[in-house]
Structure formats: structure tokens, C-alpha cells
Amino acid sequence: MPDTAEKQKSGFYEVVAIGDGEAAKKFSVGQKVVAGKYSGEEVEMKDDKDTEYKILFVGKEKNESDVVAIIE
């Protein structure tokens, strides 16, 4: 494994919205997921809390998805 693999720790995220794709049907709002630290796109919302979100891609195959695991 490359040296960078050890430095890229996973992050735990909560699902707050879901797209309408076929692969997204296995997720539900409020569910906890694990994704790579550098996966997805980070988005900042300027509201009263200055909330940060991460948009994660979910494909039909494991190697097409930013989500590594679903925490039940």
C-alpha cells in the first residue's frame, strides 16, 4: 500500500438528503455512513450555523461509490 493510504483516514457522516438514483435507494435520512476523508465534494452553507456538508457519490458497484460502509 502507498504511504498516503495511512494518512487518508475515513470519516463518519450522517445522511441529510438523498438523490433519486437507483443506487441511493439503500440509504435513508439520518443513517450513518463511512466515507474516505478526501472523497466527495465539500459545500459550506452560510446560515446561522455556517454548516458544512459533504456530497458523496453512490454508484451501483462498490468501486464507484464514495461510501465505504453503512453503519446500522
CNS distance restraints for C-alpha pairs under 8 A (distance, minus, plus):
assign (resid   1 and name CA) (resid   5 and name CA) 6.54 0.50 0.50
assign (resid   2 and name CA) (resid   6 and name CA) 7.89 0.50 0.50
assign (resid   3 and name CA) (resid   7 and name CA) 7.39 0.50 0.50
assign (resid   4 and name CA) (resid   8 and name CA) 6.42 0.50 0.50
assign (resid   5 and name CA) (resid   9 and name CA) 7.97 0.50 0.50
assign (resid   8 and name CA) (resid  36 and name CA) 6.95 0.50 0.50
assign (resid   8 and name CA) (resid  37 and name CA) 5.95 0.50 0.50
assign (resid   8 and name CA) (resid  38 and name CA) 7.18 0.50 0.50
assign (resid   9 and name CA) (resid  36 and name CA) 6.43 0.50 0.50
assign (resid   9 and name CA) (resid  37 and name CA) 5.61 0.50 0.50
assign (resid  10 and name CA) (resid  34 and name CA) 6.44 0.50 0.50
assign (resid  10 and name CA) (resid  35 and name CA) 5.51 0.50 0.50
assign (resid  10 and name CA) (resid  36 and name CA) 4.30 0.50 0.50
assign (resid  10 and name CA) (resid  37 and name CA) 4.86 0.50 0.50
assign (resid  11 and name CA) (resid  34 and name CA) 5.67 0.50 0.50
assign (resid  11 and name CA) (resid  35 and name CA) 5.53 0.50 0.50
assign (resid  11 and name CA) (resid  36 and name CA) 6.01 0.50 0.50
assign (resid  11 and name CA) (resid  37 and name CA) 5.41 0.50 0.50
assign (resid  12 and name CA) (resid  32 and name CA) 6.83 0.50 0.50
assign (resid  12 and name CA) (resid  33 and name CA) 5.80 0.50 0.50
assign (resid  12 and name CA) (resid  34 and name CA) 4.70 0.50 0.50
assign (resid  12 and name CA) (resid  35 and name CA) 6.63 0.50 0.50
assign (resid  13 and name CA) (resid  32 and name CA) 5.62 0.50 0.50
assign (resid  13 and name CA) (resid  33 and name CA) 5.31 0.50 0.50
assign (resid  13 and name CA) (resid  34 and name CA) 6.22 0.50 0.50
assign (resid  13 and name CA) (resid  35 and name CA) 7.48 0.50 0.50
assign (resid  14 and name CA) (resid  29 and name CA) 7.74 0.50 0.50
assign (resid  14 and name CA) (resid  30 and name CA) 5.79 0.50 0.50
assign (resid  14 and name CA) (resid  31 and name CA) 5.69 0.50 0.50
assign (resid  14 and name CA) (resid  32 and name CA) 4.54 0.50 0.50
assign (resid  14 and name CA) (resid  33 and name CA) 6.28 0.50 0.50
assign (resid  15 and name CA) (resid  27 and name CA) 7.84 0.50 0.50
assign (resid  15 and name CA) (resid  28 and name CA) 6.89 0.50 0.50
assign (resid  15 and name CA) (resid  29 and name CA) 5.02 0.50 0.50
assign (resid  15 and name CA) (resid  30 and name CA) 5.20 0.50 0.50
assign (resid  15 and name CA) (resid  31 and name CA) 5.43 0.50 0.50
assign (resid  15 and name CA) (resid  32 and name CA) 6.31 0.50 0.50
assign (resid  15 and name CA) (resid  33 and name CA) 7.32 0.50 0.50
assign (resid  16 and name CA) (resid  29 and name CA) 5.22 0.50 0.50
assign (resid  16 and name CA) (resid  30 and name CA) 6.15 0.50 0.50
assign (resid  17 and name CA) (resid  29 and name CA) 5.95 0.50 0.50
assign (resid  18 and name CA) (resid  24 and name CA) 6.63 0.50 0.50
assign (resid  18 and name CA) (resid  27 and name CA) 7.42 0.50 0.50
assign (resid  18 and name CA) (resid  28 and name CA) 7.27 0.50 0.50
assign (resid  18 and name CA) (resid  29 and name CA) 7.10 0.50 0.50
assign (resid  19 and name CA) (resid  24 and name CA) 6.42 0.50 0.50
assign (resid  20 and name CA) (resid  24 and name CA) 6.63 0.50 0.50
assign (resid  20 and name CA) (resid  25 and name CA) 7.61 0.50 0.50
assign (resid  21 and name CA) (resid  25 and name CA) 7.13 0.50 0.50
assign (resid  22 and name CA) (resid  60 and name CA) 7.73 0.50 0.50
assign (resid  23 and name CA) (resid  58 and name CA) 6.31 0.50 0.50
assign (resid  23 and name CA) (resid  59 and name CA) 5.79 0.50 0.50
assign (resid  23 and name CA) (resid  60 and name CA) 5.16 0.50 0.50
assign (resid  24 and name CA) (resid  58 and name CA) 6.41 0.50 0.50
assign (resid  24 and name CA) (resid  59 and name CA) 7.93 0.50 0.50
assign (resid  27 and name CA) (resid  31 and name CA) 7.00 0.50 0.50
assign (resid  31 and name CA) (resid  70 and name CA) 7.64 0.50 0.50
assign (resid  31 and name CA) (resid  71 and name CA) 7.22 0.50 0.50
assign (resid  31 and name CA) (resid  72 and name CA) 7.42 0.50 0.50
assign (resid  32 and name CA) (resid  70 and name CA) 6.27 0.50 0.50
assign (resid  32 and name CA) (resid  71 and name CA) 5.30 0.50 0.50
assign (resid  32 and name CA) (resid  72 and name CA) 7.27 0.50 0.50
assign (resid  33 and name CA) (resid  67 and name CA) 6.67 0.50 0.50
assign (resid  33 and name CA) (resid  68 and name CA) 7.50 0.50 0.50
assign (resid  33 and name CA) (resid  69 and name CA) 5.72 0.50 0.50
assign (resid  33 and name CA) (resid  70 and name CA) 4.49 0.50 0.50
assign (resid  33 and name CA) (resid  71 and name CA) 5.52 0.50 0.50
assign (resid  34 and name CA) (resid  67 and name CA) 5.85 0.50 0.50
assign (resid  34 and name CA) (resid  68 and name CA) 5.44 0.50 0.50
assign (resid  34 and name CA) (resid  69 and name CA) 5.10 0.50 0.50
assign (resid  34 and name CA) (resid  70 and name CA) 6.38 0.50 0.50
assign (resid  34 and name CA) (resid  71 and name CA) 7.41 0.50 0.50
assign (resid  35 and name CA) (resid  39 and name CA) 6.70 0.50 0.50
assign (resid  35 and name CA) (resid  66 and name CA) 5.77 0.50 0.50
assign (resid  35 and name CA) (resid  67 and name CA) 4.57 0.50 0.50
assign (resid  35 and name CA) (resid  68 and name CA) 5.13 0.50 0.50
assign (resid  35 and name CA) (resid  69 and name CA) 7.14 0.50 0.50
assign (resid  36 and name CA) (resid  66 and name CA) 6.84 0.50 0.50
assign (resid  36 and name CA) (resid  67 and name CA) 7.42 0.50 0.50
assign (resid  36 and name CA) (resid  68 and name CA) 7.22 0.50 0.50
assign (resid  39 and name CA) (resid  56 and name CA) 7.08 0.50 0.50
assign (resid  39 and name CA) (resid  66 and name CA) 5.83 0.50 0.50
assign (resid  40 and name CA) (resid  54 and name CA) 6.15 0.50 0.50
assign (resid  40 and name CA) (resid  55 and name CA) 5.29 0.50 0.50
assign (resid  40 and name CA) (resid  56 and name CA) 4.50 0.50 0.50
assign (resid  40 and name CA) (resid  57 and name CA) 6.48 0.50 0.50
assign (resid  40 and name CA) (resid  66 and name CA) 6.42 0.50 0.50
assign (resid  41 and name CA) (resid  54 and name CA) 5.43 0.50 0.50
assign (resid  41 and name CA) (resid  55 and name CA) 5.03 0.50 0.50
assign (resid  41 and name CA) (resid  56 and name CA) 6.75 0.50 0.50
assign (resid  42 and name CA) (resid  52 and name CA) 7.07 0.50 0.50
assign (resid  42 and name CA) (resid  53 and name CA) 5.80 0.50 0.50
assign (resid  42 and name CA) (resid  54 and name CA) 4.41 0.50 0.50
assign (resid  42 and name CA) (resid  55 and name CA) 6.34 0.50 0.50
assign (resid  43 and name CA) (resid  52 and name CA) 5.80 0.50 0.50
assign (resid  43 and name CA) (resid  53 and name CA) 5.13 0.50 0.50
assign (resid  43 and name CA) (resid  54 and name CA) 5.98 0.50 0.50
assign (resid  43 and name CA) (resid  55 and name CA) 7.42 0.50 0.50
assign (resid  44 and name CA) (resid  50 and name CA) 6.80 0.50 0.50
assign (resid  44 and name CA) (resid  51 and name CA) 5.91 0.50 0.50
assign (resid  44 and name CA) (resid  52 and name CA) 4.43 0.50 0.50
assign (resid  44 and name CA) (resid  53 and name CA) 6.18 0.50 0.50
assign (resid  45 and name CA) (resid  50 and name CA) 5.64 0.50 0.50
assign (resid  45 and name CA) (resid  51 and name CA) 5.25 0.50 0.50
assign (resid  45 and name CA) (resid  52 and name CA) 6.15 0.50 0.50
assign (resid  45 and name CA) (resid  53 and name CA) 7.66 0.50 0.50
assign (resid  46 and name CA) (resid  50 and name CA) 4.74 0.50 0.50
assign (resid  46 and name CA) (resid  51 and name CA) 6.78 0.50 0.50
assign (resid  47 and name CA) (resid  51 and name CA) 6.94 0.50 0.50
assign (resid  56 and name CA) (resid  65 and name CA) 7.86 0.50 0.50
assign (resid  56 and name CA) (resid  66 and name CA) 5.65 0.50 0.50
assign (resid  56 and name CA) (resid  67 and name CA) 6.94 0.50 0.50
assign (resid  57 and name CA) (resid  64 and name CA) 7.85 0.50 0.50
assign (resid  57 and name CA) (resid  65 and name CA) 5.64 0.50 0.50
assign (resid  57 and name CA) (resid  66 and name CA) 5.38 0.50 0.50
assign (resid  57 and name CA) (resid  67 and name CA) 7.39 0.50 0.50
assign (resid  58 and name CA) (resid  64 and name CA) 6.72 0.50 0.50
assign (resid  58 and name CA) (resid  65 and name CA) 4.35 0.50 0.50
assign (resid  58 and name CA) (resid  66 and name CA) 6.09 0.50 0.50
assign (resid  58 and name CA) (resid  67 and name CA) 6.58 0.50 0.50
assign (resid  59 and name CA) (resid  63 and name CA) 7.85 0.50 0.50
assign (resid  59 and name CA) (resid  64 and name CA) 4.78 0.50 0.50
assign (resid  59 and name CA) (resid  65 and name CA) 4.83 0.50 0.50
assign (resid  60 and name CA) (resid  64 and name CA) 6.83 0.50 0.50
assign (resid  60 and name CA) (resid  65 and name CA) 7.54 0.50 0.50
assign (resid  61 and name CA) (resid  65 and name CA) 6.86 0.50 0.50
assign (resid  62 and name CA) (resid  68 and name CA) 7.83 0.50 0.50
